Amino acid sequence: MSERVYIGLGSNLAEPRQQLEAALKALSQIPATKVAVVSPLYASDPLGPPDQPRYVNAVAALDTDLEPLALLDALQTIELEQGRVRKDERWGPRTLDLDILLFGEQLIDEPRLTVPHYHMHARAFVLYPLADLAPQLRFPDGRTLPELLTACPFSGLERLS
């Protein structure tokens, strides 16, 4: 049975818009997975070191028959194919970041994967694109997207045309 999965996309290196376009094309090639809908693009200030370019972010809704870790493996393969270099530096610049935000109603706590995604409730660059796709979304813990949006200002975010 297919699960609705939300994927966060982000890039701030090597033509970020083109990185996201290529990633969306690659997402559509994942076996047993269909891209259902994609949010508009947003520009956001970086979380980590301030001496890096702004990010371009989006959220994609996928319908997949894959298990969570199999989907994670597919996402990490796409990141590597698009030049992602994993470093010890957290929140540093990157060509592509693909994160599983939500996987149906599942709560996942494994060494390689935590769902819902850690700290997404406080990240405007995740919540506002997610709201474009599912404005009344309810999280596995019972909180709703409208509740989270009231506690997470739009500041530092710019919707791109």
C-alpha positions as CSV (number, residue, x, y, z in Angstrom):
1,M,0.0,0.0,0.0
2,S,1.3,3.4,-1.0
3,E,2.3,5.9,1.7
4,R,2.2,9.7,1.2
5,V,5.7,11.0,2.0
6,Y,6.9,14.6,2.2
7,I,10.5,15.3,1.1
8,G,12.3,18.6,1.9
9,L,14.6,19.8,-0.9
10,G,17.3,22.3,-0.4
11,S,20.4,23.6,-2.3
12,N,22.7,26.6,-2.1
13,L,25.6,25.6,-4.4
14,A,26.0,25.0,-8.1
15,E,22.8,26.7,-9.5
16,P,20.4,25.8,-6.7
17,R,17.2,26.1,-8.8
18,Q,18.7,23.7,-11.4
19,Q,19.8,21.4,-8.6
20,L,16.2,21.2,-7.4
21,E,14.8,20.7,-10.9
22,A,17.3,17.8,-11.5
23,A,16.4,16.3,-8.1
24,L,12.7,16.4,-8.9
25,K,13.3,14.6,-12.1
26,A,15.4,12.0,-10.3
27,L,12.7,11.6,-7.6
28,S,10.2,10.7,-10.4
29,Q,12.6,7.9,-11.5
30,I,12.6,6.1,-8.1
31,P,11.0,2.7,-8.5
32,A,7.5,2.2,-7.0
33,T,7.3,6.0,-6.3
34,K,5.4,8.8,-7.9
35,V,5.8,12.5,-7.4
36,A,2.3,13.7,-6.6
37,V,2.8,17.5,-6.2
38,V,5.6,20.0,-5.5
39,S,5.5,23.3,-3.6
40,P,6.7,26.6,-5.0
41,L,10.3,27.4,-4.5
42,Y,11.4,29.5,-1.5
43,A,14.7,31.3,-0.8
44,S,15.9,31.1,2.8
45,D,18.8,32.3,4.9
46,P,21.3,29.6,5.9
47,L,21.0,28.0,9.3
48,G,24.7,27.4,9.8
49,P,27.7,29.5,9.0
50,P,26.6,32.9,7.8
51,D,29.3,33.2,5.1
52,Q,27.3,31.0,2.6
53,P,24.7,31.7,-0.1
54,R,21.0,31.7,0.6
55,Y,19.2,28.4,0.1
56,V,16.5,27.5,-2.4
57,N,14.0,25.2,-0.8
58,A,10.8,23.2,-1.7
59,V,8.8,20.3,-0.5
60,A,7.6,17.4,-2.7
61,A,4.8,15.0,-1.9
62,L,5.5,11.5,-3.0
63,D,3.4,8.4,-3.1
64,T,5.7,5.4,-2.5
65,D,5.5,1.6,-2.0
66,L,9.1,1.6,-0.7
67,E,10.0,1.0,2.9
68,P,11.5,4.1,4.7
69,L,15.1,3.0,4.6
70,A,14.9,2.0,1.0
71,L,13.6,5.5,0.1
72,L,16.3,7.0,2.2
73,D,18.9,5.0,0.3
74,A,17.4,6.3,-3.0
75,L,17.5,9.9,-1.8
76,Q,21.1,9.6,-0.7
77,T,22.0,8.2,-4.1
78,I,20.4,11.2,-5.8
79,E,22.3,13.6,-3.5
80,L,25.6,11.9,-4.3
81,E,24.9,11.9,-8.1
82,Q,24.3,15.6,-7.8
83,G,27.7,16.3,-6.1
84,R,26.7,16.2,-2.5
85,V,29.7,15.8,-0.2
86,R,28.9,14.8,3.3
87,K,31.1,16.7,5.8
88,D,31.3,16.9,9.5
89,E,30.1,20.5,9.4
90,R,26.5,20.7,10.2
91,W,24.3,23.0,8.1
92,G,27.1,23.9,5.8
93,P,26.7,24.7,2.1
94,R,25.6,21.9,-0.2
95,T,24.6,21.1,-3.7
96,L,21.6,19.1,-2.6
97,D,19.8,18.1,0.6
98,L,16.9,15.7,0.5
99,D,15.2,15.0,3.8
100,I,12.3,12.7,4.6
101,L,10.0,15.0,6.6
102,L,7.0,12.7,7.1
103,F,6.3,9.1,6.0
104,G,2.6,8.6,6.2
105,E,1.6,8.5,9.9
106,Q,4.8,6.6,10.9
107,L,7.0,7.5,13.8
108,I,10.5,6.3,12.9
109,D,13.4,6.4,15.3
110,E,16.4,4.5,13.8
111,P,20.1,5.3,13.7
112,R,19.9,6.5,10.1
113,L,16.4,8.0,10.1
114,T,14.1,10.0,12.4
115,V,10.6,10.8,11.2
116,P,9.0,13.3,11.6
117,H,12.2,15.1,10.6
118,Y,14.1,16.5,13.6
119,H,13.3,20.2,14.3
120,M,11.1,20.6,11.2
121,H,8.5,22.2,13.5
122,A,10.7,25.3,13.9
123,R,11.9,25.7,10.3
124,A,10.0,28.1,8.1
125,F,11.7,26.8,5.0
126,V,10.0,23.5,5.6
127,L,6.6,24.5,7.1
128,Y,5.6,27.1,4.6
129,P,6.2,25.0,1.5
130,L,4.6,22.1,3.3
131,A,1.5,24.3,3.9
132,D,1.3,25.0,0.1
133,L,0.7,21.3,-0.4
134,A,-1.3,20.2,2.7
135,P,-2.5,23.3,4.6
136,Q,-4.5,21.2,7.2
137,L,-1.9,18.5,7.7
138,R,-1.9,16.7,11.0
139,F,1.4,15.3,12.3
140,P,1.7,11.8,13.9
141,D,2.0,13.4,17.3
142,G,-1.4,15.1,16.9
143,R,-0.2,18.7,16.2
144,T,-1.5,20.4,13.1
145,L,0.4,22.4,10.5
146,P,-1.6,25.6,11.3
147,E,-0.6,25.3,14.9
148,L,3.1,25.0,14.0
149,L,2.9,27.9,11.5
150,T,1.6,30.3,14.2
151,A,4.8,29.6,16.2
152,C,7.1,29.9,13.2
153,P,7.4,33.3,11.6
154,F,7.8,33.7,7.8
155,S,10.8,36.0,8.4
156,G,14.0,35.3,6.4
157,L,11.9,33.5,3.8
158,E,11.0,34.6,0.2
159,R,8.6,32.9,-2.1
160,L,10.2,32.7,-5.6
161,S,8.4,33.2,-8.8
